[in-house]
Amino acid sequence: MKFTFSNLPAIGWALPACRIADLARLCEDVGFDRFAVADIPYHFDCVSIMTACLLATKTLEVESLVTNPYTRLPSLAASAWATMADLSGGRVILGLGGGVESASQVWVLPWGFDRPHPAQAVREAVDLCRRMWAGEAVARDGPVLKVSAAALKCPGPPHIPVLVAARGPVMLRLAGEIADIAHMASLFLSVDHQRDNIALIHKGLAQAGRQACDLEIDLSLTVSISRSRDLARRAAKRTAAQTILWMAGAERYSQERADWTRPAQLQVPESVIEALSTRWDMWNEPALPDELAALISDDVLNQFAVAGEPAECAQRIRELHSALPEVTGFRIKLPPPIGPEAYERYEETILLTGEIIASLRTVSDQFERE
């Protein structure tokens, strides 16, 4: 079981970039396997932050979660990731997604603000990067990517794993078909929903003639841990609200997705969805207003977050792993860093999560011995 720390930089992050590298070092110290860096338009640059985190650590793998083939040219991304792999002894992971949300905030030739053919774009980008890393000169005139004799002029890198992040059925099948790591990014913790997602990933595996052992499957979790249960659960409501809008197809970019169907397992009152979508801008407001947070009941929150005291969170993660044994890793997403004590809260949460990781691995080791 591998654990990934995620979500920095994030909406609300107002500290120097170097503090993210400090947190990466702390994550390594407490037992995380990976550290994921977001590629958010006009925020601290993803590649620069990843490089800083790699140079600040010794064993931690660092991944983009996620970049996209529209705002970051795949041919240049291949060079950047090869550089990071060389600097770190091969501890870098290329995480890609379709870029429907964050990438749509950037005008890109020739697409403008549209992002057509996202699955095809990811497929082409992965193929191009892998071929360039293998030493090929790649010419491509695809539906999305157009390059002419792109070739690395630096030494070829060690193997760079590719992660494909997905919420929709087409991208989930593609992840099973081509990725080293299929990342189930929905943050919706319904076991039945995630079973549907795993089935789609396995369809992609079968289509490509691959075996389950060829692929890692990551599950995204919003995790909010505190010695105070009330504080932990209030903090988790912001990310839960964001996920509700994503899953309901009620957020501005999700509304434009012709491929999105609201999961049958979603159990959120329509009045809550409407209030969140009309009275809160998740892309520009770091904090969820108190009057909207009050609409998210405990039953609703539990669909979207692992939140509470450490023992409670550890038990919930154990239950999820037991129910979804195909999952090989958990990506821990914390509530956004808001307020003057945000960094200290992040440190505290990382330390508490380290305790949980240690306890979960002890149980896993005992199970394997038995």
PECOR-V157184 format. One record per residue. N is the residue number from 1. RES is the residue in one small letter. PHI is phi in whole degrees, 0 to 359 (none if undefined). PSI is psi in degrees with one decimal (* if undefined). NEAR is the number of other ideal C-beta (glycine too) atoms within 8 Angstrom. Layout:
((N & RES & PHI & PSI & NEAR) (N & RES & PHI & PSI & NEAR))
This chain:
((1 & m & none & 126.2 & 9) (2 & k & 249 & 144.1 & 10) (3 & f & 240 & 131.7 & 14) (4 & t & 242 & 130.7 & 16) (5 & f & 270 & 140.1 & 14) (6 & s & 213 & 169.9 & 13) (7 & n & 99 & 18.5 & 9) (8 & l & 236 & 143.9 & 11) (9 & p & 294 & 162.4 & 11) (10 & a & 217 & 165.2 & 10) (11 & i & 303 & 125.1 & 9) (12 & g & 103 & -14.6 & 10) (13 & w & 285 & 117.8 & 13) (14 & a & 232 & 14.3 & 5) (15 & l & 263 & 166.6 & 7) (16 & p & 300 & 152.6 & 4) (17 & a & 301 & -33.4 & 10) (18 & c & 298 & -23.8 & 7) (19 & r & 290 & -25.3 & 9) (20 & i & 294 & -41.6 & 15) (21 & a & 296 & -35.6 & 13) (22 & d & 299 & -42.0 & 9) (23 & l & 291 & -34.1 & 14) (24 & a & 299 & -42.7 & 15) (25 & r & 298 & -41.1 & 10) (26 & l & 295 & -40.9 & 11) (27 & c & 301 & -43.3 & 12) (28 & e & 300 & -43.2 & 12) (29 & d & 297 & -35.3 & 7) (30 & v & 266 & -1.5 & 12) (31 & g & 115 & 2.8 & 9) (32 & f & 294 & 148.0 & 16) (33 & d & 269 & -31.7 & 9) (34 & r & 220 & 158.1 & 14) (35 & f & 226 & 121.3 & 17) (36 & a & 254 & 134.3 & 14) (37 & v & 247 & 128.5 & 15) (38 & a & 282 & 147.7 & 14) (39 & d & 252 & 87.9 & 11) (40 & i & 256 & 127.7 & 10) (41 & p & 305 & 132.2 & 8) (42 & y & 70 & 11.3 & 4) (43 & h & 260 & -172.9 & 8) (44 & f & 308 & 136.7 & 9) (45 & d & 294 & 133.6 & 6) (46 & c & 300 & -49.4 & 13) (47 & v & 295 & -40.7 & 9) (48 & s & 297 & -44.0 & 9) (49 & i & 294 & -42.9 & 15) (50 & m & 301 & -44.0 & 14) (51 & t & 298 & -43.9 & 11) (52 & a & 299 & -41.1 & 12) (53 & c & 293 & -39.2 & 15) (54 & l & 296 & -41.9 & 14) (55 & l & 287 & -19.9 & 9) (56 & a & 272 & -6.2 & 9) (57 & t & 231 & 172.3 & 13) (58 & k & 241 & -33.9 & 4) (59 & t & 237 & -17.5 & 5) (60 & l & 293 & 130.7 & 15) (61 & e & 278 & 144.3 & 9) (62 & v & 234 & 132.0 & 17) (63 & e & 228 & 156.5 & 15) (64 & s & 272 & 129.2 & 15) (65 & l & 221 & 85.4 & 13) (66 & v & 227 & 161.3 & 13) (67 & t & 263 & -174.2 & 13) (68 & n & 211 & 161.4 & 16) (69 & p & 280 & -0.7 & 13) (70 & y & 264 & -52.5 & 11) (71 & t & 272 & -12.9 & 10) (72 & r & 232 & 104.2 & 11) (73 & l & 305 & 125.2 & 6) (74 & p & 302 & -35.7 & 13) (75 & s & 296 & -37.9 & 11) (76 & l & 282 & -32.2 & 8) (77 & a & 298 & -39.3 & 13) (78 & a & 303 & -41.0 & 14) (79 & s & 291 & -43.5 & 11) (80 & a & 297 & -43.7 & 9) (81 & w & 289 & -33.4 & 14) (82 & a & 297 & -38.3 & 15) (83 & t & 296 & -46.9 & 10) (84 & m & 295 & -36.9 & 14) (85 & a & 297 & -40.6 & 14) (86 & d & 293 & -42.1 & 9) (87 & l & 294 & -29.3 & 8) (88 & s & 251 & 1.1 & 11) (89 & g & 72 & 29.1 & 5) (90 & g & 88 & 30.1 & 9) (91 & r & 259 & 21.0 & 11) (92 & v & 250 & 147.5 & 14) (93 & i & 232 & 134.6 & 13) (94 & l & 269 & 111.1 & 14) (95 & g & 257 & 125.0 & 16) (96 & l & 235 & 147.6 & 15) (97 & g & 219 & 179.8 & 15) (98 & g & 285 & -15.7 & 11) (99 & g & 72 & 26.4 & 15) (100 & v & 293 & -38.8 & 11) (101 & e & 272 & -72.8 & 9) (102 & s & 294 & -37.9 & 9) (103 & a & 294 & -26.5 & 14) (104 & s & 289 & -5.9 & 11) (105 & q & 274 & -1.2 & 9) (106 & v & 238 & 131.9 & 9) (107 & w & 279 & 123.4 & 4) (108 & v & 229 & 131.3 & 9) (109 & l & 294 & 141.3 & 3) (110 & p & 264 & 16.1 & 4) (111 & w & 268 & -13.1 & 9) (112 & g & 65 & -127.9 & 6) (113 & f & 262 & 2.0 & 7) (114 & d & 276 & 155.7 & 6) (115 & r & 227 & 73.9 & 12) (116 & p & 287 & 156.4 & 6) (117 & h & 55 & 49.2 & 7) (118 & p & 298 & -40.4 & 12) (119 & a & 294 & -41.5 & 10) (120 & q & 297 & -38.7 & 10) (121 & a & 298 & -43.3 & 16) (122 & v & 294 & -43.7 & 16) (123 & r & 303 & -48.2 & 10) (124 & e & 295 & -40.4 & 15) (125 & a & 295 & -43.1 & 13) (126 & v & 296 & -44.8 & 13) (127 & d & 298 & -45.2 & 9) (128 & l & 299 & -47.7 & 16) (129 & c & 298 & -46.8 & 15) (130 & r & 298 & -39.9 & 9) (131 & r & 291 & -39.1 & 9) (132 & m & 294 & -40.8 & 16) (133 & w & 296 & -28.3 & 13) (134 & a & 278 & -1.2 & 7) (135 & g & 98 & 6.8 & 7) (136 & e & 279 & 153.4 & 7) (137 & a & 265 & 116.8 & 6) (138 & v & 254 & 124.1 & 12) (139 & a & 248 & 132.9 & 8) (140 & r & 214 & 136.3 & 10) (141 & d & 228 & 65.7 & 4) (142 & g & 272 & 178.8 & 8) (143 & p & 300 & -27.7 & 5) (144 & v & 244 & -53.3 & 9) (145 & l & 264 & 136.5 & 11) (146 & k & 226 & 112.5 & 6) (147 & v & 224 & 156.5 & 11) (148 & s & 232 & 109.7 & 5) (149 & a & 52 & 47.7 & 7) (150 & a & 284 & 124.3 & 12) (151 & a & 214 & 141.9 & 9) (152 & l & 290 & 138.0 & 10) (153 & k & 253 & 3.3 & 3) (154 & c & 257 & 168.4 & 7) (155 & p & 303 & 144.0 & 4) (156 & g & 297 & 140.2 & 7) (157 & p & 280 & 162.3 & 11) (158 & p & 297 & 173.0 & 6) (159 & h & 305 & 127.3 & 5) (160 & i & 251 & 111.6 & 14) (161 & p & 296 & 147.7 & 8) (162 & v & 246 & 126.5 & 15) (163 & l & 254 & 133.4 & 17) (164 & v & 245 & 119.8 & 17) (165 & a & 267 & 137.4 & 13) (166 & a & 210 & 144.8 & 14) (167 & r & 238 & -34.4 & 9) (168 & g & 271 & 163.0 & 9) (169 & p & 297 & -39.0 & 7) (170 & v & 295 & -45.0 & 8) (171 & m & 289 & -33.1 & 16) (172 & l & 296 & -43.4 & 16) (173 & r & 296 & -40.1 & 13) (174 & l & 298 & -40.9 & 15) (175 & a & 301 & -43.7 & 15) (176 & g & 296 & -31.1 & 18) (177 & e & 283 & -41.0 & 11) (178 & i & 236 & -16.5 & 11) (179 & a & 276 & 158.5 & 14) (180 & d & 276 & -31.0 & 7) (181 & i & 227 & 118.4 & 15) (182 & a & 267 & 121.2 & 16) (183 & h & 252 & 111.1 & 16) (184 & m & 278 & 103.9 & 16) (185 & a & 261 & 9.1 & 10) (186 & s & 288 & -25.1 & 12) (187 & l & 63 & 11.8 & 12) (188 & f & 263 & 116.8 & 13) (189 & l & 268 & 12.0 & 12) (190 & s & 300 & 122.5 & 10) (191 & v & 298 & -40.6 & 9) (192 & d & 297 & -41.1 & 7) (193 & h & 297 & -44.8 & 12) (194 & q & 290 & -28.4 & 15) (195 & r & 296 & -40.1 & 9) (196 & d & 299 & -41.9 & 9) (197 & n & 297 & -44.1 & 12) (198 & i & 297 & -38.6 & 13) (199 & a & 298 & -38.3 & 8) (200 & l & 293 & -41.3 & 12) (201 & i & 299 & -43.4 & 16) (202 & h & 294 & -29.6 & 10) (203 & k & 297 & -42.1 & 10) (204 & g & 296 & -40.6 & 16) (205 & l & 302 & -49.4 & 14) (206 & a & 296 & -39.4 & 9) (207 & q & 299 & -35.6 & 9) (208 & a & 272 & -0.4 & 9) (209 & g & 71 & 27.6 & 4) (210 & r & 261 & 165.4 & 9) (211 & q & 251 & 160.8 & 5) (212 & a & 302 & -31.9 & 7) (213 & c & 290 & -11.2 & 4) (214 & d & 279 & -4.5 & 6) (215 & l & 220 & 135.8 & 13) (216 & e & 270 & 148.5 & 9) (217 & i & 234 & 116.0 & 13) (218 & d & 263 & 144.6 & 16) (219 & l & 241 & 127.1 & 12) (220 & s & 281 & 133.2 & 13) (221 & l & 231 & 128.4 & 14) (222 & t & 283 & 121.2 & 16) (223 & v & 235 & 127.5 & 14) (224 & s & 229 & 109.4 & 16) (225 & i & 242 & 135.8 & 13) (226 & s & 203 & 157.6 & 13) (227 & r & 293 & -19.4 & 4) (228 & s & 258 & 112.8 & 7) (229 & r & 298 & -40.5 & 9) (230 & d & 297 & -43.8 & 6) (231 & l & 296 & -41.1 & 8) (232 & a & 297 & -42.7 & 14) (233 & r & 286 & -34.2 & 14) (234 & r & 294 & -42.2 & 8) (235 & a & 296 & -33.0 & 11) (236 & a & 288 & -16.9 & 15) (237 & k & 292 & -26.0 & 13) (238 & r & 295 & -50.6 & 14) (239 & t & 292 & -33.8 & 15) (240 & a & 298 & -41.6 & 15) (241 & a & 297 & -41.9 & 15) (242 & q & 300 & -44.3 & 10) (243 & t & 292 & -37.9 & 13) (244 & i & 303 & -46.0 & 16) (245 & l & 295 & -40.8 & 14) (246 & w & 300 & -51.9 & 12) (247 & m & 289 & -29.5 & 11) (248 & a & 278 & -7.1 & 12) (249 & g & 68 & 31.0 & 11) (250 & a & 251 & -3.9 & 11) (251 & e & 275 & 154.7 & 12) (252 & r & 304 & -40.6 & 6) (253 & y & 279 & -34.2 & 9) (254 & s & 296 & -33.5 & 13) (255 & q & 298 & -24.3 & 8) (256 & e & 271 & -2.8 & 7) (257 & r & 274 & 109.4 & 10) (258 & a & 291 & -20.7 & 4) (259 & d & 271 & -3.2 & 7) (260 & w & 270 & 132.4 & 8) (261 & t & 236 & 130.1 & 5) (262 & r & 298 & 127.9 & 8) (263 & p & 300 & 139.2 & 10) (264 & a & 297 & -25.2 & 4) (265 & q & 281 & -10.2 & 8) (266 & l & 294 & 123.2 & 12) (267 & q & 236 & 77.6 & 6) (268 & v & 229 & 129.2 & 10) (269 & p & 304 & 138.9 & 6) (270 & e & 300 & -31.2 & 6) (271 & s & 295 & -33.9 & 7) (272 & v & 290 & -43.8 & 12) (273 & i & 300 & -44.9 & 13) (274 & e & 296 & -42.8 & 9) (275 & a & 297 & -43.7 & 11) (276 & l & 295 & -40.4 & 15) (277 & s & 285 & -24.9 & 11) (278 & t & 256 & -15.8 & 6) (279 & r & 239 & 11.6 & 7) (280 & w & 207 & 135.4 & 12) (281 & d & 255 & 97.4 & 5) (282 & m & 296 & -23.1 & 10) (283 & w & 277 & -17.5 & 7) (284 & n & 233 & -9.2 & 5) (285 & e & 247 & 105.0 & 9) (286 & p & 300 & -37.6 & 7) (287 & a & 264 & 142.8 & 7) (288 & l & 271 & 122.0 & 10) (289 & p & 304 & 145.9 & 8) (290 & d & 303 & -38.0 & 6) (291 & e & 292 & -27.2 & 6) (292 & l & 278 & -37.4 & 13) (293 & a & 300 & -34.5 & 12) (294 & a & 294 & -20.7 & 6) (295 & l & 283 & -16.5 & 10) (296 & i & 270 & 102.8 & 12) (297 & s & 287 & 169.8 & 6) (298 & d & 300 & -41.0 & 6) (299 & d & 296 & -40.4 & 7) (300 & v & 292 & -45.2 & 14) (301 & l & 301 & -39.0 & 14) (302 & n & 295 & -19.1 & 8) (303 & q & 286 & -17.7 & 12) (304 & f & 231 & -1.3 & 14) (305 & a & 205 & 147.8 & 15) (306 & v & 260 & 108.4 & 12) (307 & a & 217 & 129.9 & 13) (308 & g & 154 & -157.0 & 12) (309 & e & 285 & 161.8 & 11) (310 & p & 306 & -45.4 & 10) (311 & a & 296 & -39.4 & 6) (312 & e & 296 & -43.9 & 9) (313 & c & 295 & -41.6 & 14) (314 & a & 299 & -42.8 & 11) (315 & q & 295 & -40.0 & 8) (316 & r & 296 & -41.6 & 10) (317 & i & 293 & -38.8 & 14) (318 & r & 301 & -43.4 & 10) (319 & e & 295 & -40.5 & 8) (320 & l & 296 & -42.7 & 15) (321 & h & 294 & -38.7 & 12) (322 & s & 295 & -38.2 & 7) (323 & a & 283 & -23.4 & 7) (324 & l & 231 & 68.6 & 12) (325 & p & 295 & -17.4 & 6) (326 & e & 290 & -20.9 & 7) (327 & v & 290 & 126.8 & 14) (328 & t & 255 & -4.7 & 8) (329 & g & 197 & 155.6 & 15) (330 & f & 240 & 131.8 & 15) (331 & r & 259 & 116.6 & 14) (332 & i & 269 & 115.2 & 12) (333 & k & 252 & 121.2 & 11) (334 & l & 271 & 158.2 & 12) (335 & p & 303 & 151.7 & 10) (336 & p & 298 & 149.4 & 12) (337 & p & 280 & 101.2 & 15) (338 & i & 240 & 134.8 & 9) (339 & g & 95 & 169.9 & 5) (340 & p & 293 & -20.8 & 3) (341 & e & 256 & 19.1 & 6) (342 & a & 300 & -44.3 & 13) (343 & y & 296 & -43.6 & 9) (344 & e & 297 & -38.3 & 7) (345 & r & 294 & -38.0 & 9) (346 & y & 297 & -45.1 & 11) (347 & e & 301 & -46.5 & 10) (348 & e & 299 & -44.0 & 9) (349 & t & 294 & -39.0 & 13) (350 & i & 297 & -43.2 & 14) (351 & l & 297 & -43.6 & 10) (352 & l & 294 & -39.1 & 11) (353 & t & 295 & -36.0 & 15) (354 & g & 301 & -39.1 & 12) (355 & e & 297 & -41.2 & 10) (356 & i & 294 & -43.7 & 13) (357 & i & 302 & -44.8 & 12) (358 & a & 299 & -42.7 & 9) (359 & s & 291 & -38.4 & 9) (360 & l & 293 & -38.6 & 13) (361 & r & 290 & -32.1 & 10) (362 & t & 297 & -45.4 & 8) (363 & v & 297 & -42.7 & 9) (364 & s & 298 & -42.6 & 9) (365 & d & 297 & -41.1 & 8) (366 & q & 296 & -40.0 & 8) (367 & f & 297 & -43.5 & 7) (368 & e & 294 & -36.0 & 6) (369 & r & 293 & -34.2 & 5) (370 & e & 286 & * & 4))
